[in-house]
Amino acid sequence: INLIINYDVPHDAEDYVHRVGRTARADATGVALTLISDKDMGKFQQIEQLIEREVIKLPLPKDLGDGPGWKPGRPRGNSGRRKFSGRKKGAGKNPGQAKRQN
């Protein structure tokens, strides 16, 4: 794969790294393009922190209008989304099937 286009910034920075890493298989090179809105800036800053480098930001063509203003700084967290960490103990059982402890 020599071109990756992310129409949305992944919620998890590691997902982004996994996606764009597909352009670097078997010593190949490629390009990853990510479209970013104002609401995605915090998530994208988390990506830059994870990869420990700044990603090149390209300006929009003038006829498309102004893009979001880049405001580097501390990421604002994960926008209130909780990271899925697997099933909870007892998940998927009917209440009558759960063991009771006395």
C-alpha positions as CSV (number, residue, x, y, z in Angstrom):
1,I,0.0,0.0,0.0
2,N,1.5,3.3,-1.0
3,L,-1.3,5.7,0.0
4,I,-3.5,5.8,3.2
5,I,-6.3,8.4,3.5
6,N,-7.9,8.8,6.9
7,Y,-11.2,10.6,6.5
8,D,-11.5,10.6,10.3
9,V,-8.8,10.7,13.0
10,P,-8.9,7.3,14.8
11,H,-10.1,7.5,18.4
12,D,-7.0,5.7,19.6
13,A,-3.5,6.9,18.7
14,E,-2.2,3.4,18.4
15,D,-4.9,2.6,15.7
16,Y,-3.5,5.5,13.7
17,V,0.0,4.2,14.0
18,H,-1.2,0.7,12.9
19,R,-3.1,2.2,9.9
20,V,-0.3,4.4,8.5
21,G,2.3,1.7,9.2
22,R,0.8,-0.3,6.4
23,T,2.6,2.1,4.0
24,A,6.0,1.0,5.3
25,R,5.8,-2.8,4.8
26,A,8.9,-4.6,3.3
27,D,11.0,-1.4,3.2
28,A,8.5,0.3,1.0
29,T,7.6,4.0,1.5
30,G,4.2,5.7,1.2
31,V,2.1,8.6,2.1
32,A,-0.6,8.9,4.8
33,L,-3.1,11.7,4.6
34,T,-5.4,12.5,7.4
35,L,-8.3,15.0,7.2
36,I,-8.6,16.9,10.5
37,S,-11.4,19.1,11.9
38,D,-11.3,21.4,14.9
39,K,-12.8,18.7,17.0
40,D,-10.0,16.2,16.0
41,M,-7.1,18.3,17.1
42,G,-6.8,16.9,20.6
43,K,-6.8,13.3,19.2
44,F,-4.2,14.2,16.7
45,Q,-1.9,15.8,19.3
46,Q,-2.1,12.5,21.2
47,I,-0.9,10.8,18.0
48,E,2.1,13.2,17.8
49,Q,2.9,12.5,21.5
50,L,2.8,8.7,20.9
51,I,5.1,8.8,17.8
52,E,7.3,11.5,19.5
53,R,7.4,13.7,16.4
54,E,5.3,16.4,14.7
55,V,3.4,15.4,11.7
56,I,3.7,17.6,8.6
57,K,0.6,19.8,8.2
58,L,-0.3,20.8,4.7
59,P,-2.5,23.9,4.0
60,L,-5.8,23.5,2.2
61,P,-6.2,24.9,-1.3
62,K,-7.4,28.5,-1.1
63,D,-10.6,27.7,-3.0
64,L,-11.7,25.4,-0.2
65,G,-11.7,28.1,2.4
66,D,-9.9,28.2,5.8
67,G,-9.1,25.0,7.6
68,P,-8.9,24.6,11.3
69,G,-6.3,26.7,13.1
70,W,-3.6,24.5,14.5
71,K,-3.3,25.1,18.2
72,P,-0.4,23.0,19.5
73,G,-0.6,22.3,23.2
74,R,-1.6,19.7,25.7
75,P,-4.2,17.2,24.4
76,R,-7.6,17.5,25.9
77,G,-8.0,13.8,26.6
78,N,-10.1,11.4,24.6
79,S,-13.2,13.6,24.2
80,G,-15.1,11.8,26.9
81,R,-14.9,8.4,25.3
82,R,-13.8,5.5,27.4
83,K,-11.4,3.0,26.0
84,F,-12.8,-0.5,25.8
85,S,-10.9,-2.8,28.0
86,G,-12.7,-6.1,27.4
87,R,-15.7,-7.8,28.9
88,K,-16.6,-7.2,32.6
89,K,-16.7,-10.2,34.8
90,G,-20.0,-12.0,34.4
91,A,-20.9,-10.1,31.3
92,G,-23.2,-11.9,28.9
93,K,-24.9,-14.0,31.6
94,N,-28.5,-13.7,32.5
95,P,-29.0,-12.4,36.1
96,G,-30.4,-15.8,37.1
97,Q,-27.2,-17.5,35.9
98,A,-24.8,-15.4,38.0
99,K,-23.3,-17.3,41.0
100,R,-24.2,-15.9,44.4
101,Q,-21.7,-15.7,47.1
102,N,-22.9,-16.0,50.7
